[in-house]
Amino acid sequence: MSLVRVTAVDPAGRQWSVWIAHPDAGGGSDLIPFPEIPAGALAAGTWKVRAEAWQSLSPVGITENDFILEDLARLLVTYARSAEVDFTIQ
């Protein structure tokens, strides 16, 4: 099981994070939609986006629906963080 956080930071330093519990730790691509951001909240300019993933042990009977953040430190196996990617908002 893994936990993924995608964070977007606007030019003013405001940030939005989305957490996703992921049942398998396999590679590949996933679509992680951000909630709708209110009109006027998207600052024009270059946004920085990064992803982080924590892979953890999966105790018998525990699924991504039973996971709590306190389990992260106790069950952590590995951690990865992407480089920041720039997106331009006009």
N, C-alpha and C positions, 0 to 999 in steps of 0.2 A: 504494500500500500504506500502511496506517496501523497504528499500535500504540496500543492503548487500555489504560489502567490505571484500575480502579475501586477506590477506597479507602474503607473503613468504619472510623470511629473511635468506640470506646465511651466512656461517661462517665469511665472511669478513664484514658483516654488510650491504651489499647491499640489497635493498628490492624491491619487485614487488607487486603492488596492482591491483586488478581487482574489479571494481564496477559493480554491477548488480541491476537494478530496478526490483523489484519483485511485481507483481500485487496483490498477496494475502499474508496475514500475517500468514497463516497456518503453522503448524509445518511440520516435515517430512524431507526428504533428497532431495538435489538438486545437480546436476552435474554442476560445474562452471569451464569451461576450461580456462586455462591460455593460452595466445598467445604463439606462438613458441618462445623460448628463443634462441638467437644465439649460435652456437657452441663455446665452450670455456668460455661462460658466466656462466655456472653452476659450481660453486665451489664445489669440493668434500668435504664431511663432513656432519655434522648435520645441517639441515635447520629447522627453527622454522616457523610454519604456524598457523595463527589464523583467526577467522572470527568475524566480528562485524555486528550487524543489528540495524537499526533504523526503528521503526514503526511510521508511521505518519498518521494524518488525511487525508482523501481523499475528497477534496472539489468536489462538484457535477461537472461532466464534465471533471475532471482532471484525466489523466491516467498516467501510468509509462512513456509514451513517452513525456509527457508535463512537467515532473518533472525537476526542476533545484536545484542545491545544496543550494541556498539561501533559498529555501522552507523548508529545513530540520529543521533549528532552529525554524522557525515560526510554523510549523505543528507537531513538535515532540510530540509523546505520550509516547514511551518507547524506551529503549536502552538496548542491550545485547552484551556481549563480551565473546567469548569462551576462554578456557584455551589454551595456546600454545601446539601444538602437534609437536613432533620431527619426521622428515623424514630424512633418511640417503641417501645421493647421493654418489655413488661410481664412 
